Amino acid sequence: MPVSGKLESARRLPTMLYSLSLGSCSLANTRVGDLSRVGGMVMIIPIYQAELCHPSIRGTVTSLQQFMLGIGALSAAWISYGTFF
């Protein structure tokens, strides 16, 4: 196994163990679960948007979606910070 494969396995191991301890029956369920979470959606939605949009506004729509994700994360961080005390 190449070094990069070993590093990737070591990086994924805690996530896999955590997922398996929460009720996933196998490694396959863990992999399918990765695509249904927010990270998978963040990866898939811009591709879907790019397929649906007119070519002249494709870049604007996909970049706006990514920008709004950042604005949402920023808002969530400040709201969480403001309500912490």
N, C-alpha and C positions, 0 to 999 in steps of 0.2 A: 504494500500500500504506500503510495507516495506521501511525502510529508504533508502536503496540503490536505489530503484526505484525512490524515490523522488529526490535523488541527481542526478541520470542520467537524469531525466526529466528537472531538473533545468540547467544541463550542456548543454543539447541539445536545450533548448528553444530559445536562441539568434540566433542560426544557423537556426532553423526552421522559425523564424519570418523573418530573412533576406532573406531566400529562397522564402518564400511566398510573400514577398514584391517585389521580382524580377520577378514575373510572374508565379510562380507555382500555380496551381489552388487548390491544396489540399495537405494534409499531405502525401498522397500516392505518389504524384508526387515528393515531397521532398525526400522520402525514395528511390524511384527509381533513382532520380538524384544523391544521395549519392554514388551509386554503379558505376555510369558512370564517376565520377570525378577521379582525380589522386589518392586519398586515396583508392578508391575501386580497382583501377588497381594495385596499389602497393600490395594489399592484394591478388588479384586473379592471377596475372602473375606468381609468384613463384609456386603456386599450379599447374598451367598449364605446366610450365617448368618441374616440377618434374614428371608429368605424361608422358611427351614426352621423357625424357632423359633415357639413359641406366642407370641401377642401380649403376654401378661403378663410374659414374661421376655426379650423381644427386646432391649430396651435394655441389660439386664444382660449378656447374652451378647456383644453387639457391643462394649460398653465393656470387658469383661473381656479380650476378644481384643486390643484396642488396648493395654490395660494390660500384658498379658503380652509384647507386642512391646517395650514400653519396658523391662520387667524383663530381657528377653533381651539387649537392647542394652546395658543397664547391666552385666549380668553379663559379657558379652563384653568390654566395655571394661576392667573390673577384672581379668579373667583375662589379657587381653592385656598390661595394665600389669604385673601380677604376674609374668608369665613373660618379660618383656622383658629383665630384668637377669640 
